[in-house]
Amino acid sequence: MPQPNPLDAARTVEELRARVAAWRKEGLRIGFVPTMGALHEGHLSLVRLAAERADKVVASVFVNPTQFAPGEDFESYPRNEARDAGLLQQTGCDLLYAPERDEMYAPGFATTVTLSGPAEGLETDRRPHFFNGVATVVSKLLNQVRPDIAVFGEKDYQQLLVIRRLVVDLDLDVDIIGGATLREEDGLAKSSRNAYLDADQREVAGALNRILHTVCDELRAGEAPPRAEQRARDALLRAGFDGVDYVAARDAGTLNKPEDDAPADTLRVLGAARIGGVRLIDNMAV
Ligand code: AMP
């Protein structure tokens, strides 16, 4: 039986640029999907979206050390490049970019991109290092690939707004596209970290999405955000979560705290909760 051709992979910026330059010479549009690997249907839906909007799709797999704090799961983060490459190939990706750590962060590396605005609060309260790491690596990746479009998941909604802010503020010539969140049947957002959940924790995990839906219903019915948020935090603990980092209704465009009279349909509800050692996040439009 003939085997499908393995997906082309670039390991260095030089290889990547040579491949992309050849496509550019043909006048092709380039789409880009950055990931940390351990790919699931959520990631693949972003690849499909990129393929609809561009002629060639580059996906990167790079577990970025600078967005993990000491004690987080950088070492244990699931890695399986052969599996990822197979999935990307079946999904219409044209090139895998999988640089080694030294290719991204050469000795002497000394630059960090920091943001305020949408990067303040929420994830940053718990993970102060996180968006500096993300903004720096995404700036580098966008400069390396120079895509016409780049696709990011709404699953990481604060990250999506941070990236939109970054490309405006640094005049990066790329359209940022948000892809809808893919979910399991009980509503749990697909995530590489769901693999860490045991059966009991997995059962509890589905409550995060349900409870955020309840917050949306309450806000639409005219409830004040602080009251709906507090009820949700209590409900998450009752459902079996060990801790709640935040449940917050925020302005969907800026993530600012909403005015008292803000219409419900301008809001986004975001939540983060912990179970065992696993931290889950989710969000939705009200
Ligand atoms: P990660 O590998 O977790 O850094 O995610 C890479 C990209 O996939 C990010 O833009 C995420 O927002 C996106 N993503 C992660 N999970 C999902 C999901 N369940 N549905 C859609 N996109 C997702």
Boltz pocket constraint, residues with backbone or C-beta under 6 A from the ligand:
constraints:
  - pocket:
      binder: B
      contacts: [[A, 34], [A, 35], [A, 36], [A, 37], [A, 41], [A, 42], [A, 43], [A, 45], [A, 46], [A, 151], [A, 152], [A, 153], [A, 154], [A, 155], [A, 156], [A, 179], [A, 180], [A, 181], [A, 182], [A, 183], [A, 189], [A, 190], [A, 191], [A, 192]]
      max_distance: 6.0
